[in-house]
Amino acid sequence: MAFQFNFSIEEDLENKLTSLDDGSCVLESQKGKQDNRQSTEHPGLPRDHSWKRSSLGNAASSENTGSPPPIADRSDDPEACKHQPSWKPAKEHAMPKDVKEVLENTVLEMLPGTQHANTAVVKTVSLKEKFPGENIVSKSFSSHSDLIPGVYEGGLKIWECTFDLLTYFTKAKVKFAGQKVLDLGCGSGLLGITASKGGAREVHFQDYNGLVIDEVTLPNVVANIPLQDDGNGINEPDGKRQRKSEVGQEICKCRLFSGEWAEFCKLVLREKLFVKYDLILTSETIYNPDYYSTLHETFLRLLSRSGRVLLASKAHYFGVGGGVHLFQKFVEEKGVFETRTLEVIDDGLKRFLMEMTFKHPS
Ligand SMILES: C[S@@+](CC[C@H](N)C(=O)[O-])C[C@H]1O[C@@H](n2cnc3c(N)ncnc32)[C@H](O)[C@@H]1O
């Protein structure tokens, strides 16, 4: 399978991650910053936002499942509210009428098989001027950061574990046909794009940063997926792109969202016809323990009872402190999901593929 990308991969910019002997890695930019990470200011936004105040909780779950959530409401739990991610409102990014426009100023490159590529960095100097409100590219470059918690969560580059999951899809012959899929923390959106190409009925893409959705995810989706409601063929620039899906395959419906996870949940659960996801795909999203609560809550609210999460992660992220074992421990303590290790990739930088399913599917 080949993907088309709207950016180029620069080997020399690649990988600000330093490998350590035990297979874990450290984000260079995060060294020594651990204690400062809560200090990110968001002018004009409430600083004490928490899941409790998001009012997602019981109303959403009873509306959409007809049953109460299988864990106690944690809104009175000070631990649960102490370290919440910064508040970033969620919004849906409409699929433009003229999808050709999306690709107008983009450089498309082919990435042959997924297993050969490594971490990529988006080359988007021009973006600095384009998005003064969310100037994450220059912030990221100037602070030499792969991510800035609460500001930029890393979606502009493709992280290694995405490729691990893609390889696993092929190896394990993961079935997407007819499924409703969420690519959570999508960045480039390769996982969702693959699901779509595999026949998923509907794929939703979510990223923290709107700029990532507009400038990376959306062009990649447009470049790779035959989209619904664009029957005029404009989604086929230069005749290079295969416009049609395989014969007989349904055209997948794609929707894109930005915003923090609790806010994203609120947004999608508000939709009366919302049907939960059969499959949630997520790569390199458990690096920050401060986000575990909302991430777990997101799985709980949005995954169908018989669905599963396929999660890929490095063993440990030193700078921010998260990692597989910490997350697994967190999940175990919650008692809602079962986790199963699908694969350990140990080529110097230990990485894990995990499956999460409800302990009590019905
Ligand atoms: C390290 S990047 C990984 C991107 C992509 N999945 C990959 O593997 O290349 C982490 C992603 O998770 C998302 N993310 C992290 N924390 C988040 C939060 N609290 N709320 C919403 N999205 C978050 C960001 O949007 C970001 O794209």
The ligand as a MOL file (V3000), in Angstrom:
LIG
                    3D

  0  0  0     0  0            999 V3000
M  V30 BEGIN CTAB
M  V30 COUNTS 27 29 0 0 0
M  V30 BEGIN ATOM
M  V30 1 C 2.8930 12.2900 19.7730 0
M  V30 2 S 1.5500 12.7350 18.7680 0 CHG=1
M  V30 3 C 1.2660 11.2340 17.8180 0
M  V30 4 C 0.6290 11.5250 16.4940 0
M  V30 5 C 0.2900 10.2960 15.6630 0
M  V30 6 N -0.6630 9.4530 16.3270 0
M  V30 7 C 1.5140 9.5160 15.2900 0
M  V30 8 O 1.7230 8.4220 15.8320 0
M  V30 9 O 2.2630 9.9650 14.4440 0 CHG=-1
M  V30 10 C 0.2430 12.6700 19.9520 0
M  V30 11 C -1.1170 12.9880 19.3910 0
M  V30 12 O -2.1050 12.8530 20.3890 0
M  V30 13 C -2.9580 13.9800 20.4220 0
M  V30 14 N -3.1670 14.3610 21.8250 0
M  V30 15 C -2.2900 14.2030 22.8360 0
M  V30 16 N -2.8230 14.6380 23.9850 0
M  V30 17 C -4.0640 15.0810 23.6960 0
M  V30 18 C -5.1100 15.6310 24.4790 0
M  V30 19 N -4.9930 15.8140 25.7900 0
M  V30 20 N -6.2630 15.9700 23.8540 0
M  V30 21 C -6.3920 15.7730 22.5340 0
M  V30 22 N -5.4440 15.2450 21.7410 0
M  V30 23 C -4.2840 14.9040 22.3180 0
M  V30 24 C -2.2800 15.0800 19.6650 0
M  V30 25 O -3.1750 15.6620 18.8180 0
M  V30 26 C -1.1820 14.3900 18.8830 0
M  V30 27 O -1.4540 14.3590 17.5310 0
M  V30 END ATOM
M  V30 BEGIN BOND
M  V30 1 1 1 2
M  V30 2 1 2 3
M  V30 3 1 2 10
M  V30 4 1 3 4
M  V30 5 1 4 5
M  V30 6 1 5 6
M  V30 7 1 5 7
M  V30 8 2 7 8
M  V30 9 1 7 9
M  V30 10 1 10 11
M  V30 11 1 11 12
M  V30 12 1 11 26
M  V30 13 1 12 13
M  V30 14 1 13 14
M  V30 15 1 13 24
M  V30 16 1 14 15
M  V30 17 1 14 23
M  V30 18 2 15 16
M  V30 19 1 16 17
M  V30 20 1 17 18
M  V30 21 2 17 23
M  V30 22 1 18 19
M  V30 23 2 18 20
M  V30 24 1 20 21
M  V30 25 2 21 22
M  V30 26 1 22 23
M  V30 27 1 24 25
M  V30 28 1 24 26
M  V30 29 1 26 27
M  V30 END BOND
M  V30 END CTAB
M  END
